[in-house]
Amino acid sequence: MQMWTITSLDGSAVIAPVVITADESVSPKAGGFPWDAATMRAWRLTARPPEGSVFVAGTWVADLAVLRAARWKAVRAAREQAQEAGCASPLGRVDTDPASQLKIAGAVQMAMVAQAAGQPFAIDWTMQDNGNVIHDAVQMIAMGLAVGQHIAACHEVALTRRAAIEAAQDEAAIAAVEVDDGWPA
């Protein structure tokens, strides 16, 4: 089996990224590719071009923009997972998925309104381990702050990783940017 890349005669435009023939002795035209020798050139490949690569000067090279975008997408997904995995609060771990964040924000508002009015406040909150803990106004507000700080810390890690991705000058440096480990717990 032989793989070929078919380009314009000057190699500036890829017409077919990979054409496969039975072996080296079979040209792309003999292998059934609609060949036009006046406008096309065939380049032998030793391996299939890697995902996210471009053809430059007769060889496939990594397209850093494509690789950066893919790595950033992976970091964003890991950030979302870390944000929604829960966090520690003064009275125990709490859920931090979007629905929980909304509920916590509402309870914090109720606690602040009660505090401002000089009224007592208590809420029986289901924690991440499914145990219930009664929170007063100060404790509920502290939970909200803990969740907010957790979300902010996740964003800070992601921004640091994004800067590393953008600064990376080659494929290895982009791949070296951590995706899964080192997120706030």
C-alpha positions in Angstrom: 0.0 0.0 0.0 1.2 3.5 -0.8 -0.4 6.8 0.3 -0.1 10.0 -1.7 -1.1 13.6 -1.2 -2.3 15.2 -4.5 -1.7 19.0 -4.8 -1.6 21.7 -7.4 1.5 21.6 -9.5 3.3 24.2 -7.3 2.1 22.3 -4.1 0.2 25.3 -2.7 -3.3 23.8 -2.8 -4.2 20.3 -1.6 -6.6 18.6 -4.0 -6.7 15.2 -2.2 -5.1 14.8 1.3 -4.7 11.0 1.0 -5.0 8.8 -2.1 -4.2 5.1 -1.5 -2.8 2.8 -4.1 -1.9 -0.9 -4.0 1.9 -0.3 -3.7 4.7 2.1 -4.6 4.7 1.0 -8.2 1.1 2.1 -8.8 0.7 5.8 -9.5 -2.4 7.6 -8.3 -3.7 7.8 -11.9 -3.2 4.0 -12.4 -4.9 3.5 -9.1 -8.1 5.3 -10.4 -7.5 8.9 -9.3 -8.6 11.4 -12.0 -5.0 12.7 -12.6 -4.1 15.7 -14.7 -0.3 15.9 -15.0 -0.4 19.4 -16.3 -2.0 20.8 -13.1 -1.3 18.2 -10.3 1.6 16.8 -8.4 1.7 13.6 -6.3 3.7 13.4 -3.1 4.5 10.1 -1.5 3.5 9.8 2.2 5.2 7.5 4.7 2.3 7.8 7.1 -1.2 9.1 7.2 -1.3 12.9 7.9 -2.0 13.6 11.6 -5.3 15.2 12.6 -5.0 19.0 12.6 -2.2 19.3 10.1 -1.6 21.3 6.9 0.5 20.5 3.8 3.5 22.9 3.5 6.4 22.6 1.2 5.8 18.9 0.4 5.1 17.7 3.9 2.3 17.6 6.4 3.0 19.7 9.5 0.9 20.4 12.6 -1.5 23.3 12.3 -0.9 25.0 15.7 -4.2 26.9 15.5 -6.2 23.7 15.2 -4.2 22.0 18.0 -4.5 25.1 20.3 -8.3 25.1 19.7 -8.6 21.4 20.5 -6.5 21.7 23.7 -8.5 24.8 24.8 -11.7 22.9 24.2 -10.4 20.0 26.4 -9.4 22.5 29.2 -12.8 24.1 29.1 -14.5 20.7 29.5 -12.3 19.9 32.4 -13.0 23.3 33.9 -16.7 22.7 33.7 -16.3 19.3 35.3 -14.2 20.8 38.2 -16.7 23.6 38.7 -19.6 21.2 39.0 -17.8 18.6 41.2 -18.6 20.3 44.5 -16.5 22.2 46.9 -15.8 22.6 50.6 -17.8 25.1 52.6 -17.6 25.9 56.3 -20.1 23.2 57.3 -19.1 20.5 54.7 -19.0 19.8 51.0 -21.7 21.2 48.8 -22.9 20.5 45.3 -21.8 23.1 42.7 -23.7 22.0 39.5 -25.6 24.9 37.9 -28.9 24.0 39.6 -27.2 23.9 43.0 -25.4 27.2 42.3 -28.8 28.8 41.6 -30.3 27.4 44.7 -27.4 28.6 46.8 -27.6 32.1 45.3 -31.3 32.2 46.2 -30.7 31.0 49.8 -27.8 33.6 50.2 -30.2 36.3 49.0 -32.8 35.2 51.5 -30.1 35.2 54.3 -29.0 38.7 53.4 -32.5 40.0 53.3 -33.2 38.5 56.7 -30.0 39.9 58.1 -30.8 43.4 56.7 -34.2 43.2 58.3 -32.8 42.0 61.6 -34.9 38.8 61.3 -33.7 35.3 62.2 -32.8 33.0 59.3 -32.3 29.2 59.3 -32.4 26.7 56.4 -31.9 23.0 56.5 -29.5 22.4 53.6 -28.8 19.1 51.9 -25.0 18.7 51.6 -23.1 16.8 48.9 -23.1 13.6 51.0 -27.0 13.9 51.3 -26.8 14.8 55.0 -28.8 17.8 56.1 -27.1 20.7 58.0 -29.0 23.7 59.4 -27.4 27.0 58.3 -28.0 30.4 59.8 -27.6 33.6 57.8 -23.9 33.9 58.3 -23.2 30.3 57.5 -25.4 30.4 54.4 -23.6 33.5 53.1 -20.3 31.8 53.9 -21.4 28.8 51.7 -22.2 31.1 48.9 -18.8 32.7 49.2 -17.1 29.3 49.2 -18.9 28.3 46.0 -18.1 31.6 44.4 -14.4 31.3 45.3 -14.4 27.7 44.0 -15.8 28.8 40.6 -13.3 31.7 40.5 -10.4 29.4 41.3 -11.5 27.0 38.5 -11.6 29.9 36.1 -8.1 31.1 37.2 -6.6 27.6 36.5 -8.3 27.6 33.1 -7.0 31.1 32.2 -3.4 30.1 33.2 -3.7 27.0 31.0 -5.1 29.1 28.1 -2.2 31.4 28.4 0.2 28.4 28.2 -1.7 27.0 25.2 -1.4 30.4 23.4 2.3 30.7 24.2 3.1 27.2 23.0 5.3 27.3 19.9 5.0 23.7 18.8 2.9 20.6 18.9 4.7 19.1 22.0 4.3 22.3 24.0 0.6 22.4 23.3 0.2 18.7 24.2 2.2 19.3 27.4 -0.5 21.7 28.8 -2.2 19.8 31.6 -6.0 19.2 31.1 -7.3 16.9 33.8 -5.2 17.4 37.0 -4.6 20.3 39.3 -8.2 21.7 39.5 -9.6 23.0 42.8 -11.5 20.3 44.7 
